[in-house]
Amino acid sequence: MTHISTAFRIKSAILMALLMTTHVGIAALLTFPGTSERLPVDTWINGMSVAGLTSEEALNALQETLPEVLEIRLMDESNNILDEMALPLSLVKARFDEQQIRNWLDPVMEPEWQELWISQIRITSPGYYFETSLHYDESSLNQWADELASAITLQPRDAKVWVERGELHETSEQYGRLLKPADVTEPVRAALDSLEFEPIDIAVAVTAPAVTLADLGDFNQRLVEYSTVLGENANRRENIRLAGERMNSVRLLPGAVFSFNETVGRVTAEDGYQRAPVIQGGRLVQGIGGGICQTSSTLYQAALRSGLQIVERSNHSLPVGYLPLGLDATIAYGSIDFRFANPYEFPVMIGTWLDEQHYHTVILGPESARLPEIEIEVRNRQAISPPVRVIEDPVLAKGVEVVQQTGKNGYRLSVFRLIGRNESDFREELISNDYYRPVARIIRRGTGEELNDQK
């Protein structure tokens, strides 16, 4: 009796369980709708839950995860920010593939009846996890990268210093920057592909200029300025201007030697030089470039008074009108040069300019330079009487004399440079022993011979 009762109970329990399971299944099929407008629990796209959303709402929510721009930071080699900018994602047409996502979501929204029934009786949800990539226009990205690289890339620029009308001007150096388009596109692609939208750091190569202001030196002090009076001859003024421009802003490093001929070069009509009075062969004639010796002579005086070392200098064969005896410096390309050296531990710069009445030369140096006092003295000046040359002229009446050329004295003299004033640092230098040839006095004396023949 007991055995039968126990077996009966077991069978009854199994039957009851089957009946309940069947009831639940039938109830699920009767109560679960065949389709739904909203996504079920545990539906994820790119790690974002879209449960309870419609397909369109899910698509919009996914697109809204994209930022409007990608922040770009251009960095130098020391990780300093050189520039910041933004890449609008709309510019590269960055979007998720909506059709692909719809193809994924539609089966979730409209499952087969077997899947519906299984999902109802399953204790845990199976979950739907989708991963989609970002689509963007490569050509638009490449074009933007090309334009950015072109805008950022700069050639290094050397510093410059120059003189205008005696005033120093300077342009600071500029460091160059090199950015290649690939340096931009590669990290941007990586960010778009990985959906990582943190600021992107892009390295920019920095190239140094060859010359900086520190390399050029300090020229903020006028060590010496010297000027000479200009004449009225327009051609001569033009020649002085052209030669002066060649010397203007020339730097002379410590120990370097300045050469007038190398700096100014040949004096030719092709270079714009005009015909003007020039001393040749002991007399004044018209020649191309007449007057440029005034530029070398003015520079000579500035060099003497700034303590520069005179290496080569020659005086004119005749005195000049714009400087006293012994203070001039003649030149002749290929044969006579004017040269001087910089004995200081700092560079110096030459400046030249003209105004209405004068030609100016200035020597510039550092603000810290302290030059000794310098004076120029002409000593041992000796006048040399001109020789007298008599030419017998049969056209003139006998005994009549006519002065064809007024004679001029020649001179011998010495030039000294006196440096310093105190006995402890005073010294003097013999700069030159100069000779200016006398100009003969020419007299035409009549003999009257041709007059007698005529009679």
ChimeraX attribute file (.defattr): number of C-alpha atoms within 10 A of each C-alpha:
attribute: neighborCount
match mode: 1-to-1
recipient: residues
	/A:1	5
	/A:2	7
	/A:3	7
	/A:4	8
	/A:5	9
	/A:6	11
	/A:7	11
	/A:8	11
	/A:9	11
	/A:10	11
	/A:11	11
	/A:12	12
	/A:13	12
	/A:14	11
	/A:15	12
	/A:16	12
	/A:17	12
	/A:18	12
	/A:19	12
	/A:20	12
	/A:21	13
	/A:22	12
	/A:23	12
	/A:24	14
	/A:25	16
	/A:26	12
	/A:27	13
	/A:28	17
	/A:29	16
	/A:30	11
	/A:31	9
	/A:32	13
	/A:33	11
	/A:34	13
	/A:35	14
	/A:36	14
	/A:37	12
	/A:38	17
	/A:39	22
	/A:40	18
	/A:41	15
	/A:42	16
	/A:43	22
	/A:44	18
	/A:45	21
	/A:46	12
	/A:47	10
	/A:48	16
	/A:49	18
	/A:50	22
	/A:51	16
	/A:52	16
	/A:53	17
	/A:54	17
	/A:55	21
	/A:56	12
	/A:57	13
	/A:58	24
	/A:59	19
	/A:60	12
	/A:61	16
	/A:62	18
	/A:63	16
	/A:64	10
	/A:65	10
	/A:66	18
	/A:67	13
	/A:68	14
	/A:69	15
	/A:70	20
	/A:71	17
	/A:72	19
	/A:73	19
	/A:74	20
	/A:75	19
	/A:76	17
	/A:77	10
	/A:78	7
	/A:79	12
	/A:80	11
	/A:81	15
	/A:82	13
	/A:83	11
	/A:84	13
	/A:85	12
	/A:86	13
	/A:87	16
	/A:88	14
	/A:89	18
	/A:90	13
	/A:91	14
	/A:92	18
	/A:93	15
	/A:94	18
	/A:95	16
	/A:96	17
	/A:97	14
	/A:98	16
	/A:99	10
	/A:100	10
	/A:101	17
	/A:102	15
	/A:103	10
	/A:104	16
	/A:105	19
	/A:106	13
	/A:107	11
	/A:108	19
	/A:109	17
	/A:110	16
	/A:111	14
	/A:112	12
	/A:113	14
	/A:114	10
	/A:115	11
	/A:116	18
	/A:117	18
	/A:118	14
	/A:119	14
	/A:120	17
	/A:121	13
	/A:122	10
	/A:123	8
	/A:124	8
	/A:125	14
	/A:126	12
	/A:127	10
	/A:128	18
	/A:129	14
	/A:130	13
	/A:131	10
	/A:132	12
	/A:133	13
	/A:134	15
	/A:135	14
	/A:136	19
	/A:137	14
	/A:138	14
	/A:139	10
	/A:140	13
	/A:141	20
	/A:142	16
	/A:143	14
	/A:144	18
	/A:145	22
	/A:146	17
	/A:147	11
	/A:148	16
	/A:149	20
	/A:150	14
	/A:151	10
	/A:152	17
	/A:153	16
	/A:154	16
	/A:155	15
	/A:156	18
	/A:157	18
	/A:158	17
	/A:159	18
	/A:160	15
	/A:161	18
	/A:162	18
	/A:163	20
	/A:164	12
	/A:165	14
	/A:166	21
	/A:167	12
	/A:168	17
	/A:169	13
	/A:170	12
	/A:171	13
	/A:172	14
	/A:173	18
	/A:174	18
	/A:175	16
	/A:176	17
	/A:177	18
	/A:178	17
	/A:179	22
	/A:180	17
	/A:181	17
	/A:182	13
	/A:183	15
	/A:184	24
	/A:185	19
	/A:186	12
	/A:187	15
	/A:188	23
	/A:189	14
	/A:190	13
	/A:191	16
	/A:192	18
	/A:193	13
	/A:194	11
	/A:195	14
	/A:196	13
	/A:197	15
	/A:198	11
	/A:199	14
	/A:200	20
	/A:201	18
	/A:202	20
	/A:203	21
	/A:204	24
	/A:205	16
	/A:206	18
	/A:207	15
	/A:208	16
	/A:209	15
	/A:210	13
	/A:211	16
	/A:212	18
	/A:213	15
	/A:214	10
	/A:215	9
	/A:216	17
	/A:217	17
	/A:218	19
	/A:219	26
	/A:220	15
	/A:221	16
	/A:222	20
	/A:223	22
	/A:224	18
	/A:225	21
	/A:226	18
	/A:227	23
	/A:228	19
	/A:229	17
	/A:230	21
	/A:231	14
	/A:232	10
	/A:233	11
	/A:234	12
	/A:235	18
	/A:236	23
	/A:237	23
	/A:238	20
	/A:239	24
	/A:240	24
	/A:241	19
	/A:242	18
	/A:243	24
	/A:244	25
	/A:245	15
	/A:246	15
	/A:247	22
	/A:248	21
	/A:249	24
	/A:250	18
	/A:251	22
	/A:252	17
	/A:253	19
	/A:254	14
	/A:255	15
	/A:256	14
	/A:257	17
	/A:258	20
	/A:259	16
	/A:260	22
	/A:261	19
	/A:262	14
	/A:263	13
	/A:264	17
	/A:265	13
	/A:266	13
	/A:267	20
	/A:268	12
	/A:269	11
	/A:270	7
	/A:271	10
	/A:272	12
	/A:273	22
	/A:274	22
	/A:275	18
	/A:276	21
	/A:277	18
	/A:278	18
	/A:279	19
	/A:280	14
	/A:281	9
	/A:282	13
	/A:283	11
	/A:284	13
	/A:285	13
	/A:286	13
	/A:287	15
	/A:288	19
	/A:289	27
	/A:290	24
	/A:291	26
	/A:292	26
	/A:293	23
	/A:294	29
	/A:295	26
	/A:296	27
	/A:297	26
	/A:298	25
	/A:299	28
	/A:300	24
	/A:301	21
	/A:302	22
	/A:303	25
	/A:304	20
	/A:305	23
	/A:306	23
	/A:307	21
	/A:308	18
	/A:309	17
	/A:310	18
	/A:311	14
	/A:312	13
	/A:313	20
	/A:314	19
	/A:315	20
	/A:316	23
	/A:317	18
	/A:318	22
	/A:319	22
	/A:320	17
	/A:321	13
	/A:322	16
	/A:323	17
	/A:324	10
	/A:325	22
	/A:326	28
	/A:327	23
	/A:328	24
	/A:329	24
	/A:330	20
	/A:331	20
	/A:332	15
	/A:333	13
	/A:334	10
	/A:335	7
	/A:336	15
	/A:337	19
	/A:338	23
	/A:339	20
	/A:340	21
	/A:341	20
	/A:342	21
	/A:343	15
	/A:344	16
	/A:345	10
	/A:346	17
	/A:347	20
	/A:348	26
	/A:349	25
	/A:350	24
	/A:351	26
	/A:352	28
	/A:353	20
	/A:354	20
	/A:355	10
	/A:356	10
	/A:357	12
	/A:358	15
	/A:359	21
	/A:360	23
	/A:361	29
	/A:362	27
	/A:363	25
	/A:364	27
	/A:365	24
	/A:366	17
	/A:367	12
	/A:368	10
	/A:369	17
	/A:370	10
	/A:371	13
	/A:372	15
	/A:373	14
	/A:374	17
	/A:375	14
	/A:376	18
	/A:377	14
	/A:378	17
	/A:379	13
	/A:380	11
	/A:381	16
	/A:382	13
	/A:383	15
	/A:384	16
	/A:385	16
	/A:386	17
	/A:387	15
	/A:388	14
	/A:389	14
	/A:390	15
	/A:391	14
	/A:392	15
	/A:393	19
	/A:394	16
	/A:395	15
	/A:396	18
	/A:397	16
	/A:398	17
	/A:399	9
	/A:400	12
	/A:401	17
	/A:402	14
	/A:403	12
	/A:404	14
	/A:405	14
	/A:406	12
	/A:407	18
	/A:408	18
	/A:409	18
	/A:410	20
	/A:411	20
	/A:412	17
	/A:413	17
	/A:414	18
	/A:415	20
	/A:416	18
	/A:417	19
	/A:418	19
	/A:419	19
	/A:420	16
	/A:421	13
	/A:422	9
	/A:423	7
	/A:424	7
	/A:425	9
	/A:426	13
	/A:427	13
	/A:428	14
	/A:429	11
	/A:430	11
	/A:431	19
	/A:432	18
	/A:433	17
	/A:434	19
	/A:435	22
	/A:436	20
	/A:437	20
	/A:438	20
	/A:439	20
	/A:440	17
	/A:441	18
	/A:442	18
	/A:443	19
	/A:444	19
	/A:445	21
	/A:446	19
	/A:447	18
	/A:448	17
	/A:449	14
	/A:450	15
	/A:451	13
	/A:452	12
	/A:453	7
	/A:454	6
	/A:455	5
